[in-house]
Amino acid sequence: MREWLGWMMVAAVLACGDESSGDTGGFTSQTTGAPMTTGGTTGAPGTTGTPTTGEEPGTGSGGATTSTTGGTTIGSTGDATTGSTGDATSSSTGGGTSTGGTSTGAAPICGDGSVDAGEDCDDSGESKACNADCTTAACGDGKLNAAAGEACDDSGESKDCNADCTAAACGDAKLNMSAGEACDGMAPANASCDACAVECNAGRDDCNADLVDGCEIDLNVDAKNCGMCGKACANNQPCKAGKCVDVGDVFNQYDSEGRKVYIYKTTKCADLNQHTMFCPNKGLAWWKAKSQADAQKLIDVAFGLDQHHTWIQVFGAATNSNASTVDGFNVVVDGAGCVDSSPDGWTAFRKWACSFCEPNNNQNQSCCWDKDHAYDWFVCEG
């Protein structure tokens, strides 16, 4: 009887093991199940076998435990022949956790060279067209931009800043009432800008009564306003140090390089030692070349006066006959290389053949070796 009962119990255990959900042979099977659900599902009560050490009841090697993650059913690994008929517990974990919401990038940075939202411009720093804070540069915006040529920017005219973003200063020809100016002419127009009667610096005057150009006349050299407004020099006399200069018997005069050039006749073979002050005594200076064109013009004009081999005599100039230069400027003459150079003091030159003379080698006479000359030329400027 006992033997028969033992066989019956063995058969029952084997039948129970066949019903277990699991894998034989110890491999894992995967099936794609229904969408994942959160929480566990507990099967129908059954006979709870004895748990293996370290296992929860119903989850021993004999139980058929399944877990579904994201809708995938994962079978248990291990033999499914243990004689326990514990609850078949399935556990599924619902949809995975994700961090929702809209992803946001880094905050805009002014000065990175990229125009972002809220920026008018971005030139990687201050530029002529863009302020350092990435706003469009404009005089009057209250933002100093040196790259745009601003010396200041006070959002308009102020005591220290003109409306055009230049520094306020009396004499800058920019009226700035915030700075207390009642007028402002061109420098050096005003000694002060606090009264509209222009106060001129010494030697200058407001001869046209126009505040815009301030003290426009230099009384020291203006032949129409020599020494004072309205005083004109007669007979085309020059104005020197505020006085009309009597140029005497000037033979010819012309304009060159911003000054008057005066040509005078000398006496026959004049003693040059007696005439070093000829020009200064007339309130003039001895002619000196200002450019190549200036030097050439004197040679051509002097020759055109009489078409003769008359010498041009000046004090303080220098010539080089071999290089054919006057005061270092090349000139075109008929006889370059003939005869002598003059490094300083009296110097003689002309267009005619043998075009250079050193007066010191010719008794310091204005005619050099041409003793039949009735006159030669002294040349002044002023």
FIDONU-406527 format. One line per 8 residues: number of its first residue (from 0); their letters; for each residue y, x, z of N, C-alpha, C. Coordinates in steps of 0.1 Angstrom, whole numbers, plus 5000, padded with zeros to 4 digits. Each point is the difference from the previous one (the first is absolute). Example, Ala and Ser with C-alpha at 12.3 -4.5 7.8 and 13.67 -1.06 7.14 Angstrom:
0) AS) 4943:5132:5078:5012:4991:5000:5012:5009:5000; 5011:4996:4993:5011:5009:5000:5011:4992:5008
//
This chain:
0) MREWLGWM) 4988:5008:5000:5012:4992:5000:5013:5009:5000; 5000:5009:5009:5011:5009:5000:5001:5008:4987; 4990:5004:4995:5000:5007:4987:5006:4991:4989; 4997:4987:5000:5005:4991:4990:5015:4998:5002; 5004:4998:5012:5015:4999:5003:5008:5012:4996; 4994:5012:5001:5007:5012:4996:5002:5001:4985; 4990:4995:4993:5002:5000:4985:5010:4990:4996; 5001:4989:5007:5010:4990:4997:5014:5005:5002
8) MVAAVLAC) 5002:5007:5011:5013:5006:5003:5004:5010:4989; 4991:5008:4996:5003:5010:4989:5004:4993:4988; 4993:4989:4996:5003:4993:4988:5014:4994:5001; 5004:4994:5012:5013:4994:5002:5011:5011:4998; 4998:5012:5006:5010:5010:4998:5002:5004:4986; 4989:5001:4993:5001:5004:4986:5007:4990:4992; 4997:4987:5002:5007:4989:4993:5015:5000:5003; 5003:5003:5013:5015:5001:5003:5007:5011:4993
16) GDESSGDT) 4993:5011:4999:5006:5012:4993:5002:4997:4986; 4992:4992:4993:5002:4997:4986:5012:4992:4998; 5004:4992:5010:5012:4991:4998:5013:5008:5003; 4999:5012:5005:5012:5007:5003:5008:5004:4988; 5013:4999:5001:5008:5005:4988:5003:5014:5002; 4996:5008:4990:5002:5015:5001:4993:5006:4988; 5000:5013:5001:4995:5008:4989:4987:5007:5004; 4990:5000:4992:4988:5007:5003:5001:5013:4992
24) GGFTSQTT) 4995:5010:5007:5001:5013:4993:5013:5007:5004; 5009:4994:5008:5011:5007:5005:5011:5003:4991; 5002:4991:4989:5011:5003:4991:5011:4989:5002; 5012:5002:4996:5011:4991:5002:5002:4992:4987; 5001:4987:5002:5003:4992:4988:5014:4994:5002; 5007:4999:4989:5014:4994:5000:5001:4989:4991; 5005:4989:5004:5003:4989:4991:5015:4996:5002; 5005:4996:4989:5014:4995:5000:5001:4986:5004
32) GAPMTTGG) 5004:4997:5012:5000:4987:5006:5012:4992:4997; 5002:4989:5007:5012:4992:5000:5011:5007:5005; 5013:4996:4998:5012:5006:5006:4998:5002:5014; 5006:5011:5005:4998:5005:5014:5007:4990:5009; 4992:4997:5012:5005:4992:5010:5001:5007:5013; 5010:4996:5008:5003:5007:5013:4992:4993:5011; 4994:5008:5008:4992:4995:5011:4985:5002:4998; 4992:4996:5009:4985:5002:5000:4993:4986:4999
40) TTGAPGTT) 4989:5001:4993:4992:4988:4999:4987:5002:5008; 4997:4992:5009:4988:5001:5009:4989:4991:4995; 4989:5006:4996:4989:4991:4995:4994:4991:5011; 4990:4993:4996:4994:4990:5009:4993:5008:5011; 4999:4994:5012:4993:5006:5011:4986:5003:4996; 4995:5011:5005:4986:5003:4998:4995:5007:5012; 4988:5005:4998:4994:5008:5011:5006:5013:5000; 5006:5003:5011:5007:5013:5002:4990:5011:5004
48) GTPTTGEE) 4998:5010:4992:4991:5010:5004:5007:5010:5010; 4992:5009:5004:5005:5010:5009:5008:5010:4993; 5013:5002:5004:5009:5009:4993:4995:5015:5002; 5002:5007:4989:4998:5014:5001:5011:5006:5008; 4998:5011:5007:5010:5007:5008:5012:5003:4991; 5012:4996:5005:5012:5002:4993:5004:4990:4990; 4991:4989:4999:5003:4990:4990:5003:4987:5007; 5008:4992:4994:5003:4986:5005:4989:4991:4997
56) PGTGSGGA) 4997:4990:5008:4990:4990:4996:5002:4994:4987; 4990:4999:4992:5001:4994:4987:5004:5010:4989; 5003:5012:5004:5004:5010:4990:4991:5012:5000; 4989:4999:5005:4991:5011:5000:4994:5003:4986; 4991:5010:5000:4995:5003:4987:4992:4989:4994; 4995:4991:5009:4993:4989:4995:5008:4989:4994; 5013:4999:5005:5009:4989:4995:5005:5003:4986; 5005:4990:4994:5005:5002:4986:5015:4997:5001
64) TTSTTGGT) 5008:5011:5002:5014:4999:5001:5007:5003:4987; 5009:4991:4996:5007:5003:4987:5015:5000:5003; 5007:5008:4993:5015:5000:5001:5006:4999:4987; 5010:4991:4998:5007:4999:4988:5014:5004:5002; 5004:5010:4991:5014:5004:5000:5006:4998:4987; 5011:4992:5000:5006:4997:4987:4991:4993:4990; 4991:4992:5005:4992:4992:4992:4987:5007:4996; 4997:5012:5005:4988:5007:4996:4990:5000:5011
72) TIGSTGDA) 4988:4996:4998:4990:4999:5011:4992:5013:5000; 5001:5006:5012:4993:5013:5001:4988:4998:5009; 4988:5002:4995:4988:4998:5008:4998:5011:5010; 4992:4997:5011:4998:5010:5010:4990:5011:4995; 5002:5012:5005:4991:5010:4996:4989:5002:5011; 4988:5000:4995:4989:5002:5010:4989:4990:4997; 4989:5002:5007:4989:4992:4998:5003:4986:5006; 4995:4990:4993:5001:4986:5004:4987:4994:5005
80) TTGSTGDA) 4992:5009:5007:4987:4995:5004:4998:4999:5015; 5011:5002:5007:5000:4999:5014:4997:4986:5004; 4992:4998:5010:4995:4986:5003:5010:4992:5007; 5013:5004:5001:5010:4991:5006:5005:4990:4991; 5001:4987:5005:5005:4989:4991:5014:4996:5006; 5008:5010:5003:5013:4997:5005:5009:4993:4990; 5011:4996:5006:5010:4994:4991:5004:5009:4988; 5001:4994:4989:5005:5007:4988:5015:4999:5000
88) TSSSTGGG) 5006:5010:5004:5015:5000:5002:5006:5007:4988; 5009:4993:4994:5007:5006:4989:5015:5001:5004; 5006:5011:4997:5014:5002:5003:5008:5004:4988; 5010:4993:4998:5008:5003:4988:5015:5002:5005; 5005:5010:4994:5014:5003:5003:5009:4995:4988; 5010:4992:5004:5008:4994:4990:5008:5010:4992; 5009:4995:4991:5007:5008:4991:5007:5012:5007; 5000:5011:4993:5005:5012:5005:5015:4998:5004
96) TSTGGTST) 5004:5009:5009:5014:4999:5004:5009:5009:4991; 5010:4994:4996:5010:5008:4991:5014:4998:5006; 5008:5010:4997:5014:4999:5005:5008:4993:4989; 5004:4988:5002:5007:4992:4990:5014:5004:4999; 5007:4992:4992:5014:5002:4999:5004:5008:4988; 5013:5001:4996:5005:5008:4989:5002:5015:5003; 4995:5009:4992:5001:5014:5003:5015:5004:4997; 5006:5007:5009:5014:5005:4998:5000:5015:4999
104) GAAPICGD) 5009:5005:4990:5001:5015:4998:5011:5006:5010; 5003:5013:4997:5010:5006:5008:5014:4995:4998; 5008:5000:5010:5014:4995:4999:5008:5008:4990; 5009:4994:4992:5008:5007:4990:5008:5012:5007; 5001:5011:4993:5007:5012:5005:5012:5003:4991; 5012:4999:5004:5012:5005:4992:5000:5015:4999; 5000:5005:4988:5001:5014:4998:4987:5006:4994; 4990:4991:4997:4987:5005:4995:5001:5000:4984
112) GSVDAGED) 5011:4997:4994:5001:5000:4986:4995:4988:4993; 4995:4990:5007:4995:4988:4994:5008:4988:5005; 5005:4992:4991:5008:4989:5003:4991:4989:5006; 5001:4997:5013:4992:4989:5006:5008:4988:5002; 4994:4989:5005:5007:4988:5003:5011:5002:5010; 5012:4995:4997:5011:5001:5009:5009:5012:4997; 4995:5009:4990:5008:5012:4997:5007:4998:4986; 5013:5004:4999:5007:4999:4987:4995:5011:4991
120) CDDSGESK) 4997:5012:5006:4997:5012:4993:4993:5009:5010; 4994:5011:4994:4993:5010:5009:4999:5013:4992; 5010:5009:5002:5000:5012:4993:4995:5012:5008; 4992:4997:5010:4994:5010:5009:5011:5007:5008; 5011:4993:5003:5011:5005:5007:5013:4996:4993; 5011:5004:5006:5013:4997:4994:5002:5005:4986; 5005:4992:4991:5004:5004:4987:5013:4994:4996; 5004:5003:4988:5013:4995:4995:5000:4984:4999
128) ACNADCTT) 4988:4995:4997:4999:4985:4999:4994:4993:5011; 4994:5008:5010:4992:4993:5011:5004:5006:5013; 5003:4992:5010:5003:5005:5013:4987:5004:5007; 5001:5007:5011:4989:5005:5008:4991:4989:5005; 5007:4988:5002:4992:4988:5006:4995:4991:4989; 4999:5006:4988:4994:4993:4988:5008:4987:4996; 5013:5001:5002:5009:4989:4995:5008:5007:4988; 5005:4992:4991:5007:5005:4989:5014:5006:5004
136) AACGDGKL) 5002:5012:4996:5013:5007:5004:5012:4994:4993; 5010:4997:5008:5013:4995:4995:5011:5003:5010; 5011:5005:4995:5011:5003:5008:5005:4987:5007; 5001:5000:5013:5004:4988:5007:4989:4993:5007; 4988:5006:4999:4988:4993:5007:4999:5005:5014; 5009:5009:5005:4999:5004:5013:4990:5011:5003; 4994:5005:4989:4989:5010:5002:5004:5013:4992; 5003:5011:5008:5004:5012:4994:4989:5006:4991
144) NAAAGEAC) 5003:5002:4987:4991:5006:4991:5006:5012:4993; 4998:5012:5005:5006:5012:4995:4995:5003:4985; 4988:4996:4998:4994:5002:4986:5008:4992:4990; 5006:4989:5004:5008:4992:4991:5014:5004:4999; 5003:5011:5007:5014:5005:5000:5009:4994:5010; 4995:4993:5010:5008:4994:5010:5003:5010:5011; 5013:5001:5004:5004:5009:5011:5000:4991:5013; 5000:4987:4998:5000:4991:5011:4997:4986:4995
152) DDSGESKD) 4996:4991:5009:4998:4986:4996:5002:4991:5012; 5011:4994:5001:5003:4992:5012:5001:4985:4996; 4992:4996:4990:4999:4987:4995:5014:4995:4995; 5008:5009:4995:5013:4997:4995:5010:5010:5005; 5013:4997:4998:5010:5009:5004:5001:5001:5015; 5002:5012:5005:5002:5002:5014:5010:5012:5002; 5003:5003:5013:5010:5010:5003:4995:5014:4994; 4987:5002:5000:4995:5013:4996:4994:5000:4986
160) CNADCTAA) 4998:4988:4994:4993:4999:4987:5007:4991:4991; 5002:5005:4987:5006:4991:4990:4990:4990:4995; 5005:4990:4993:4991:4990:4995:4990:5005:4990; 5002:5011:4994:4991:5006:4990:4990:5010:5006; 5000:5000:5014:4990:5009:5007:5004:5014:5000; 5013:5004:4997:5005:5013:5002:5007:5001:5013; 5001:5012:5006:5007:5002:5013:5015:4997:4998; 5005:4993:5009:5015:4997:4999:5008:5012:5003
168) ACGDAKLN) 5010:5002:4992:5009:5012:5003:5014:4997:4993; 5010:5002:5006:5013:4999:4994:5002:5010:4989; 5004:4995:4988:5001:5009:4988:4988:4999:4991; 4990:4991:5003:4989:4999:4991:5002:4990:4989; 5012:4994:4999:5004:4990:4990:4992:4987:5002; 4995:4997:5012:4993:4988:5002:5006:4993:5012; 5007:4989:4998:5007:4993:5010:4990:4995:5010; 5001:5003:5013:4991:4995:5010:5009:4995:5012
176) MSAGEACD) 5002:4987:5000:5008:4993:5010:4994:5001:5014; 4986:5000:5000:4994:5001:5013:5003:5013:5007; 5003:5010:4992:5004:5013:5005:5014:5001:5003; 5008:4989:4998:5014:5000:5003:5009:5005:4989; 4994:5001:4988:5008:5005:4988:5008:4988:4994; 5012:5003:4997:5009:4991:4993:5000:5003:4985; 4997:5013:4997:4999:5005:4986:4992:5012:5000; 4996:5004:4988:4992:5012:4999:5000:5004:4985
184) GMAPANAS) 5006:5012:4997:5001:5005:4986:4990:5011:4999; 5001:5006:4988:4991:5011:4997:5004:5013:5008; 4990:5007:5005:5003:5013:5007:5005:5010:4989; 5010:5008:5003:5007:5001:5013:5012:4991:5001; 4998:4987:4999:5011:4991:4999:5008:4998:5014; 4993:4997:5010:5006:4995:5012:4999:5010:5012; 5010:5001:5007:4999:5007:5013:4995:4990:5010; 5002:4988:4998:4995:4989:5009:4998:4988:4992
192) CDACAVEC) 4992:4991:5004:4997:4987:4993:5004:4988:5008; 5009:5002:5010:5003:4989:5009:5013:4993:4996; 5005:5004:4988:5012:4993:4995:5000:5001:4985; 5004:4989:4994:4999:5000:4985:5011:5008:4993; 5009:5005:5007:5009:5010:4994:4993:5013:5001; 4995:5005:4988:4991:5012:5000:5007:5012:5005; 4994:5007:5009:5006:5013:5005:4992:5011:4993; 5007:5007:4992:4994:5011:4992:5000:5013:5007
200) NAGRDDCN) 4990:5008:4996:5000:5014:5005:5011:5008:4993; 5003:5011:5006:5011:5009:4994:4996:5004:4986; 5010:4999:4991:4998:5004:4986:4995:4989:4991; 4997:4988:5006:4996:4989:4992:5008:4988:5003; 5001:4990:4990:5008:4988:5002:4994:4989:4992; 5003:4987:5005:4996:4988:4993:5011:4996:4991; 5000:5006:4988:5011:4997:4990:5000:4987:4993; 4988:4994:5000:4999:4987:4992:4999:4988:5010
208) ADLVDGCE) 5002:5003:5013:5000:4989:5010:4987:4992:4999; 4989:5006:4997:4987:4993:4999:4991:5005:5011; 4997:4991:5009:4991:5004:5011:4986:5003:4996; 4996:4995:4988:4986:5003:4996:4998:5015:4998; 5009:5006:4993:4998:5015:4997:5008:5009:5010; 5006:4993:5010:5006:5008:5011:5011:5010:4995; 4999:5012:5006:5009:5011:4996:4995:5007:4988; 5003:4995:4988:4993:5004:4988:5007:5013:4994
216) IDLNVDAK) 5012:5003:5004:5008:5011:4994:5000:5013:5008; 4997:5011:4993:5001:5013:5006:5014:5005:4996; 5009:5000:5010:5014:5003:4997:5002:5015:4997; 4990:5008:5002:5001:5015:4998:4999:5003:4985; 4993:4992:4992:4998:5004:4987:5003:4989:4989; 5003:4988:5005:5003:4989:4990:5014:5002:4994; 5000:5003:4987:5013:5002:4994:5009:4988:4999; 4994:4988:5001:5007:4987:5000:5005:4996:5014
224) NCGMCGKA) 4994:5006:5010:5003:4997:5014:5000:5013:5008; 5009:5009:4996:4999:5014:5006:5008:5000:5013; 4993:5002:5011:5007:5000:5013:5003:4987:5006; 5001:4990:4992:5002:4986:5005:4997:4990:4988; 4998:4988:5004:4997:4990:4990:5012:4998:4990; 4997:5000:4987:5010:4997:4990:5008:5012:4995; 4998:5012:5006:5008:5012:4996:4992:5007:4989; 5004:4998:4987:4993:5006:4989:5007:5013:4996
232) CANNQPCK) 4992:5010:4996:5005:5013:4996:5005:4999:4985; 5011:5005:4997:5006:5000:4986:4993:5010:4991; 5001:4997:4987:4995:5009:4990:4986:5005:5002; 4992:4991:5004:4985:5003:5002:4998:5011:5010; 5009:5002:5009:4998:5011:5010:4989:4996:5009; 4992:5010:5005:4989:4997:5009:5006:4998:5014; 4992:4993:5008:5003:4999:5015:4992:5009:5008; 5006:5009:5007:4993:5010:5008:5005:4999:5014
240) AGKCVDVG) 4990:4998:5010:5004:4999:5014:5011:4990:5003; 5000:4989:4992:5009:4989:5002:5014:5003:4993; 5001:5010:4992:5012:5003:4993:4998:5002:4985; 5010:4995:4992:4999:5002:4986:5003:5015:4997; 4991:5005:4991:5001:5014:4997:5006:5002:4986; 5011:5008:4999:5007:5003:4988:4992:5011:4992; 4992:4995:4990:4992:5010:4993:5008:5008:4990; 5013:4997:4999:5009:5008:4992:4997:4997:4985
248) DVFNQYDS) 4999:5011:4993:4999:4999:4985:4985:5000:4996; 4993:4991:5006:4986:4999:4996:4999:4998:4985; 4991:5007:4994:4999:4998:4985:4990:4990:4996; 4989:4999:5008:4990:4990:4998:4993:4996:5012; 4995:4988:5001:4991:4996:5012:4990:4990:4995; 4989:5001:5007:4989:4990:4997:4991:4998:5013; 4992:4990:4999:4991:4997:5012:4986:5006:4998; 4995:5005:5010:4986:5005:5000:4994:5001:5014
256) EGRKVYIY) 4988:4996:5002:4993:5001:5012:5008:4994:5012; 5007:4989:4998:5007:4993:5010:5013:5007:5004; 5006:5009:4992:5013:5005:5004:5007:5003:4987; 5013:5003:5002:5009:5003:4988:4999:5015:4998; 5000:5004:4987:5001:5014:4996:5013:5002:4993; 5008:5010:5004:5013:5003:4995:5000:5014:4993; 5005:5000:4987:5001:5012:4993:5014:5004:4997; 5004:5013:5004:5013:5005:4999:5001:5012:4991
264) KTTKCADL) 5011:5001:4993:5003:5012:4993:5005:5011:5009; 4995:5013:4997:5005:5011:5008:5011:5006:4991; 5007:5010:5006:5009:5008:4992:4992:5010:4992; 5006:5007:4991:4993:5010:4992:4994:5011:5009; 4987:5002:4999:4993:5010:5007:5005:5001:5015; 4999:4988:5006:5005:4999:5014:4992:5009:5010; 5007:5006:5010:4994:5008:5010:4993:4991:5010; 4987:5001:4999:4991:4991:5008:5002:5002:5015
272) NQHTMFCP) 5003:5012:5004:5002:5003:5014:5011:4992:5006; 5010:4995:4992:5011:4993:5005:4998:4985:5000; 4988:4995:4996:4998:4986:4998:4987:4994:5007; 4995:5007:5010:4988:4995:5007:5003:4987:5007; 5013:4997:5003:5003:4988:5007:5006:4990:4991; 4999:5002:4987:5006:4990:4990:4995:4986:5003; 4988:4997:5001:4995:4987:5002:5003:4995:5014; 4997:5008:5011:5003:4995:5013:5014:4997:5002
280) NKGLAWWK) 5009:5007:4994:5015:4997:5001:5003:4986:4994; 4992:4995:4992:5002:4987:4994:4993:4989:5008; 4994:5004:5011:4992:4990:5007:4986:4998:4994; 4996:5009:4991:4987:4998:4993:4991:5012:5004; 4988:4999:4995:4990:5011:5002:4997:5006:4986; 4995:5012:5000:4996:5007:4988:4987:4992:4995; 4999:4999:4987:4989:4993:4994:4987:5008:5003; 4989:4992:5003:4987:5006:5002:4990:4990:4995
288) AKSQADAQ) 4990:5005:4992:4990:4992:4993:4992:4992:5010; 4999:4987:4997:4991:4991:5009:4987:4997:4994; 4998:5003:4987:4988:4997:4993:5000:5007:4986; 4989:5000:4993:5000:5006:4987:5009:4993:4990; 5000:4987:5001:5009:4992:4992:5015:5002:5003; 5003:5002:5013:5013:5003:5004:5005:5013:4994; 4992:5010:5001:5003:5014:4995:5003:4999:4985; 4990:4993:4993:5001:5000:4985:5013:4992:4996
296) KLIDVAFG) 5003:4990:5007:5011:4991:4997:5013:5008:5000; 5002:5009:5010:5012:5008:5001:5001:5009:4988; 4989:5007:4996:5000:5009:4988:5004:4992:4988; 4994:4988:4998:5003:4993:4988:5014:4994:4999; 5005:4995:5012:5013:4994:5000:5011:5011:4998; 4998:5012:5006:5010:5010:4999:5000:5005:4985; 4989:5002:4994:5000:5004:4986:5006:4990:4991; 4998:4987:5003:5006:4990:4992:5015:4999:5000
304) LDQHHTWI) 5006:5006:5011:5015:4999:5001:5007:5008:4990; 4994:5012:4996:5007:5008:4990:4991:5007:4990; 4987:4997:5001:4990:5006:4990:5002:5015:4999; 5002:5006:5011:5003:5015:5000:4992:5007:5010; 5001:5013:5001:4992:5008:5009:5007:5002:5014; 5007:4990:5004:5007:5000:5013:4990:5001:5011; 5004:5008:5010:4991:5002:5012:5002:4989:5011; 4989:4995:5006:5001:4992:5011:4999:5009:5012
312) QVFGAATN) 5010:4999:5009:5001:5009:5012:4999:4991:5012; 4990:5003:5009:4998:4993:5013:4998:5010:5011; 5003:4997:5012:4999:5009:5011:4989:4994:5009; 4989:5009:5003:4990:4995:5009:4987:4996:4993; 5000:5000:4987:4988:4996:4992:4992:5012:4997; 4988:4999:4994:4992:5011:4997:4993:4998:4986; 4999:5010:4992:4993:4999:4987:4990:5011:4999; 4990:4997:4991:4990:5010:4996:4999:5000:4985
320) SNASTVDG) 5005:5011:4993:5001:5000:4986:4986:5000:4993; 4991:5008:5006:4986:5000:4994:4993:4987:5000; 5001:4993:5011:4994:4987:5002:5008:4989:4995; 5013:5003:4996:5009:4990:4995:5001:4988:5010; 5004:5003:5013:5002:4990:5010:5014:5001:5006; 5005:4988:5005:5012:4999:5007:4996:4993:5014; 5003:5007:5011:4996:4995:5013:4985:4996:5000; 4992:5008:4993:4986:4997:5000:4995:4990:4990
328) FNVVVDGA) 5009:4993:4993:4996:4990:4990:5001:5006:4986; 4989:4998:4992:5000:5005:4986:5010:4992:4991; 5007:5008:4992:5010:4995:4991:4998:5005:4986; 5005:4992:4990:4998:5004:4986:5014:5006:4995; 4999:5013:4996:5012:5007:4996:4997:5007:4987; 5010:5005:4993:4997:5007:4988:4995:5015:5002; 5004:5006:5011:4996:5014:5001:4994:5003:5014; 4988:4995:5003:4994:5003:5012:4996:5014:5000
336) GCVDSSPD) 5000:5007:5012:4996:5014:5001:5012:5009:4998; 5012:4995:4997:5011:5008:4997:5012:4995:5007; 5007:5007:5009:4998:5014:5002:4995:5003:5015; 5008:4994:5009:4997:5003:5014:4998:4987:5009; 4992:5002:5010:4998:4989:5010:5011:5002:5011; 5002:4989:5007:5010:5000:5012:4993:4994:5011; 4996:5008:5010:4993:4994:5012:5008:4992:5009; 5013:5003:5001:5009:4994:5010:5014:5003:4996
344) GWTAFRKW) 5010:4995:5008:5014:5002:4997:5004:4993:4987; 5008:5007:4992:5005:4994:4988:4988:5001:4989; 4999:4989:4993:4990:4998:4990:5006:4995:4987; 4996:5005:4989:5005:4996:4987:4989:4997:4990; 5001:4988:4993:4989:4997:4990:5007:4990:4990; 4993:4998:4989:5005:4992:4989:4989:4997:4990; 5003:4991:4990:4990:4997:4990:4999:5011:4990; 5011:5006:4996:5001:5009:4989:4991:5012:5002
352) ACSFCEPN) 4997:5007:4989:4991:5012:5001:5005:5010:5010; 4990:5008:5005:5002:5008:5012:5006:4991:5011; 4992:4992:5006:5004:4989:5008:5002:5002:5015; 4997:5013:5005:5001:5002:5014:5008:5013:5002; 5010:4999:5010:5008:5011:5003:5001:5002:5015; 4999:5013:5004:5002:5003:5015:5015:5005:5001; 5009:4992:5005:5014:5004:5001:5003:5013:5007; 4992:5003:5010:5001:5013:5007:4999:5012:4991
360) NNQNQSCC) 4992:4998:4989:4998:5011:4990:5011:5000:4990; 5010:4991:5001:5010:4998:4990:5014:4999:5006; 5002:5008:5010:5013:5001:5007:5005:4987:5006; 4990:4991:5003:5002:4988:5007:5011:4992:4992; 4999:5000:4987:5010:4992:4992:4993:4988:4995; 5007:4989:4998:4994:4987:4996:4995:5001:4986; 5005:5009:4992:4996:5001:4986:4988:5009:4997; 4995:5006:5011:4989:5010:4999:5004:5011:4989
368) WDKDHAYD) 4992:5002:4989:5003:5010:4990:5008:4994:4989; 5003:4987:5000:5007:4993:4989:5015:5000:5003; 5007:5012:4997:5013:5001:5005:5010:4992:4992; 4996:4994:4989:5009:4992:4992:5001:4986:5004; 4992:4996:5011:5000:4986:5004:5014:4996:5006; 5005:4989:4995:5013:4995:5006:4998:4993:5013; 4988:4996:5003:4996:4993:5013:4985:5000:5001; 4996:4997:5012:4986:4997:5003:5000:4988:5009
376) WFVCEG) 4988:4996:5005:4999:4988:5008:4997:5003:5015; 5008:4994:5009:4996:4998:5014:4994:4986:5002; 4989:4999:5008:4994:4987:5001:4998:4997:5015; 5006:4988:5004:4999:4995:5014:4993:4987:5000; 4997:4995:5012:4994:4987:5002:5005:4994:5012; 5000:4987:5001:5005:4992:5011:4997:4986:5000
//
